[in-house]
Amino acid sequence: MKMIRQGKVKDVYEVDARTLEFVFSDKISVFDKIIPSLIPHKGETLCRTSAFWFQVARSCGIKTHFREFIPPNRMRVHKVHVLEPSKLTKKSTNVLVPLEVICRYYVAGSLWDRLRGGEVKPSKLGLKGSKDVKYGDKLPEPFVEVTTKLEEYDRLLTKTEAMKIASISADEYKAIIDSALQIDERIAEEVEKRDLIHVDGKKEFAFDEDRELMVVDTFGTADEDRWWDWTNYSKGEFVELSKELVRQYYREKGYYSKLTEARKQGKPEPKMPALPADKIKEVSDLYVEMFERITGESYR
């Protein structure tokens, strides 16, 4: 097989003209940077979790690019072309839609930061005045945002901008959003059985040879999505059961503030420090635990 892309988390090989193989590594990245530490069992748990959700999506009648799970950490998928937005048309087929769809169900993460900074008004989320909004509040309706996919850094888009960049119609845009929400509804139902709350997550899509929509890449894992424990949440505690645990570590160590300041000023980015051994074990244990809690399957 020929390697065609080495990503932050997984490597992509070409099996034949119609098939790709994903190899999920134990690498981990945050803030668009790869951490110089490997997380044991991470690749396998992400691969198996992704395969689980692709089969759930199919049971909901949603088309996916998933073809075959190859234990322990490989997956074969339908190959689509990745084109620059300028080369896409409303008739393009078998192509990646260059957008990411983020569905949020609780006030958390960057949404909380933007609410506090005044970038997002509570009224836009169906909430009352900003003084009444608290971290962890459940949103009255899903809050859906769309960002770029192929740019160096993700950029929020309006519906009009998203349609233009991806060369999609209003009906296709609606189908993408509806599919993401439908999948998330099923995710929430499934993980509720194991006392998990699905806080938010992202999805990616493509068109097949007949320009039918299908969900691609991976979703519903401890990397792409945010999860809370229901028991802790009911006590007012927000324990991060995802890669957010690692982001918090680098925030607490002051690395994130240095990185963002360097990016704002256009200066060289500071070197990402490795994780200490005890943190590596904690994160590895979390990925194994989350595989079991998300899917209901035993890791071994």
Disulfide bonds with the S-S distance in Angstrom:
none
